[in-house]
């Protein structure tokens, strides 16, 4: 992401205004994934690559009024769509690259990342940056509202052996980036990999 901002913004910018209408039924899947992150009242969480902010309401509900919810995205149009949908009331929106977050080390309890990993130019480095801003023992959720096979079919392609979201690829990738995978689900209705920040 950090070295290809233009490509990412050119892809997501024109799609931002229509994004929620294209995927109107994802809300329950986002809420269920957030619930599995194990957030607590007063927690500090980042929605990395937040897009239109669909995860922000369940994240806010999970951490309550005393918690901190941040949404970071590289595409101004996506953040504008989040504001237009009123989701900025659930968290602070940041125009920021997840490869270089403007946050102190260990300042968060958790990171939620929906659909993000496929857009990271240097996944190990970028996941290490997410680990940097999370305290040891904190959590990461890599989520997509449909599984790998369903997503590939939607995009008219096949899953390849080098797919980063395959468990055999993702587990060592996370381990090399400061995370330990604790659960992995890849079914038609969702993809969710949970990990804990290692010391």
FENJOFEN-V669003 format. One record per backbone hydrogen bond with DSSP energy under -0.5 kcal/mol. CO is the residue of the C=O (numbers start at 1). NH is the residue of the N-H. If there is no record, write none. Layout:
CO,NH + CO,NH
This chain:
1,4 + 4,8 + 5,9 + 6,10 + 7,11 + 8,12 + 9,13 + 10,14 + 12,15 + 12,16 + 13,16 + 15,18 + 15,19 + 16,19 + 18,22 + 19,23 + 21,24 + 23,26 + 26,30 + 27,31 + 28,32 + 29,33 + 30,34 + 31,35 + 32,36 + 33,37 + 34,37 + 34,39 + 35,38 + 40,43 + 43,68 + 44,109 + 44,110 + 45,70 + 46,48 + 46,112 + 47,49 + 47,50 + 47,72 + 50,53 + 50,54 + 53,56 + 53,57 + 55,59 + 56,60 + 57,61 + 58,62 + 59,63 + 60,64 + 63,42 + 64,67 + 68,45 + 69,92 + 70,47 + 71,94 + 72,49 + 72,50 + 73,96 + 74,76 + 75,78 + 75,79 + 76,80 + 77,81 + 78,82 + 79,83 + 80,84 + 81,85 + 82,87 + 82,88 + 83,86 + 86,89 + 87,90 + 88,91 + 92,71 + 94,73 + 94,96 + 97,100 + 101,103 + 104,107 + 108,135 + 109,139 + 110,46 + 111,141 + 112,48 + 113,115 + 113,143 + 116,119 + 117,120 + 119,121 + 120,123 + 122,126 + 123,127 + 124,128 + 125,129 + 126,130 + 127,131 + 128,132 + 129,133 + 131,134 + 132,106 + 133,108 + 135,138 + 138,197 + 139,111 + 140,195 + 141,113 + 141,143 + 142,193 + 143,115 + 144,191 + 147,151 + 148,152 + 149,153 + 150,154 + 151,155 + 152,157 + 153,156 + 160,163 + 163,166 + 166,169 + 166,170 + 167,171 + 169,173 + 170,174 + 171,175 + 172,176 + 174,177 + 174,179 + 175,178 + 178,198 + 180,196 + 183,194 + 185,192 + 187,190 + 188,147 + 190,187 + 191,144 + 192,185 + 193,142 + 194,182 + 194,183 + 195,140 + 196,180 + 197,137
